[in-house]
């Protein structure tokens, strides 16, 4: 069974510094989701797949595939580029509007709470 995931100390450090260097640093909920994905990729891959399926239901798989091909960087040396599911999830989060990012991040954390693998601190 997966261990309970908790807010990482790194998140607090970044928020305190207020130096937003990455696209997700501006929102603590989004930052938490990205850090959870980064640190628990294997454990959260199934949830990322569900996220992608939900997006595909709302738009279409073909549209998502085309969109992903347009926004996917040519150089793939970031931590999330190693896994196609995690990469797609993070890239889609990166390019949607901030209000969609926040709603999606909250939904992701809620799903993890409901599954009993995440606990708010």
C-alpha positions as CSV (number, residue, x, y, z in Angstrom):
1,X,0.0,0.0,0.0
2,X,1.2,3.5,-0.8
3,X,2.5,5.6,2.0
4,X,0.8,8.8,2.8
5,X,2.2,11.6,0.8
6,X,2.7,14.9,2.6
7,X,3.7,18.5,1.7
8,X,7.3,18.7,0.9
9,X,9.5,21.1,2.9
10,X,10.9,22.3,-0.5
11,X,7.5,23.8,-1.3
12,X,7.5,26.0,1.7
13,X,11.1,27.1,1.0
14,X,10.1,28.2,-2.6
15,X,7.0,30.0,-1.4
16,X,8.9,31.9,1.2
17,X,11.5,33.0,-1.3
18,X,8.8,34.2,-3.8
19,X,11.4,33.8,-6.6
20,X,9.2,32.2,-9.3
21,X,11.6,30.6,-11.7
22,X,9.4,27.8,-13.0
23,X,5.9,28.0,-14.6
24,X,4.3,26.3,-11.6
25,X,6.0,28.2,-8.7
26,X,3.2,30.9,-8.6
27,X,0.5,28.6,-7.2
28,X,1.1,26.5,-4.0
29,X,-1.4,23.8,-5.0
30,X,0.0,23.4,-8.5
31,X,3.5,23.4,-7.0
32,X,2.5,20.6,-4.6
33,X,1.1,18.5,-7.4
34,X,4.2,18.9,-9.6
35,X,6.4,18.0,-6.6
36,X,4.3,15.0,-5.8
37,X,4.5,13.8,-9.4
38,X,8.3,14.4,-9.4
39,X,8.9,12.5,-6.2
40,X,6.3,9.8,-6.5
41,X,6.2,9.2,-10.3
42,X,5.6,5.4,-10.0
43,X,3.0,5.6,-7.3
44,X,1.0,8.4,-9.0
45,X,1.3,7.2,-12.6
46,X,-2.2,5.6,-12.5
47,X,-3.7,8.8,-11.3
48,X,-2.0,10.7,-14.1
49,X,-3.5,8.2,-16.6
50,X,-6.9,8.9,-15.1
51,X,-6.3,12.6,-15.4
52,X,-5.4,12.2,-19.1
53,X,-8.5,10.0,-19.8
54,X,-10.7,12.7,-18.2
55,X,-9.2,15.4,-20.4
56,X,-9.7,13.2,-23.5
57,X,-13.4,12.7,-22.6
58,X,-13.9,16.4,-22.6
59,X,-11.9,17.2,-25.7
60,X,-10.8,14.1,-27.7
61,X,-7.8,11.9,-27.8
62,X,-6.9,13.1,-31.3
63,X,-7.0,16.8,-30.2
64,X,-4.9,16.1,-27.2
65,X,-2.4,14.2,-29.2
66,X,-2.1,17.0,-31.8
67,X,-1.9,19.6,-29.1
68,X,0.7,17.7,-27.2
69,X,2.9,17.4,-30.3
70,X,2.7,21.1,-30.8
71,X,3.7,22.0,-27.2
72,X,6.2,19.2,-26.5
73,X,9.7,20.5,-26.5
74,X,12.2,19.1,-28.9
75,X,14.8,18.6,-26.2
76,X,13.6,16.2,-23.6
77,X,15.9,16.2,-20.7
78,X,13.6,17.2,-17.8
79,X,12.7,14.9,-15.0
80,X,9.2,14.2,-16.4
81,X,10.3,13.5,-20.0
82,X,11.4,10.0,-19.0
83,X,7.8,8.7,-18.7
84,X,5.3,9.5,-21.5
85,X,2.2,9.6,-19.1
86,X,3.9,11.9,-16.6
87,X,5.3,14.0,-19.4
88,X,1.9,14.5,-21.0
89,X,0.3,15.3,-17.7
90,X,2.8,17.9,-16.8
91,X,2.9,19.5,-20.3
92,X,-0.9,19.7,-20.4
93,X,-0.9,21.3,-17.0
94,X,1.8,23.7,-18.2
95,X,-0.1,25.1,-21.2
96,X,-3.7,25.4,-19.9
97,X,-4.9,28.7,-18.5
98,X,-4.1,29.4,-14.8
99,X,-7.7,28.9,-13.6
100,X,-7.7,25.4,-15.3
101,X,-4.3,24.6,-13.8
102,X,-5.6,25.4,-10.3
103,X,-8.9,23.5,-10.7
104,X,-7.0,20.5,-12.1
105,X,-4.4,20.5,-9.3
106,X,-7.1,20.7,-6.7
107,X,-9.0,17.8,-8.4
108,X,-5.8,15.8,-8.5
109,X,-5.1,16.2,-4.8
110,X,-8.7,15.5,-3.9
111,X,-8.6,12.2,-5.9
112,X,-5.4,11.3,-4.0
113,X,-7.1,12.1,-0.7
114,X,-10.1,10.0,-1.6
115,X,-7.8,7.1,-2.4
116,X,-6.1,7.5,0.9
117,X,-2.6,8.1,-0.5
118,X,-2.3,11.8,0.3
119,X,-3.0,13.8,3.4
120,X,-3.0,17.6,3.6
121,X,-0.6,19.0,6.2
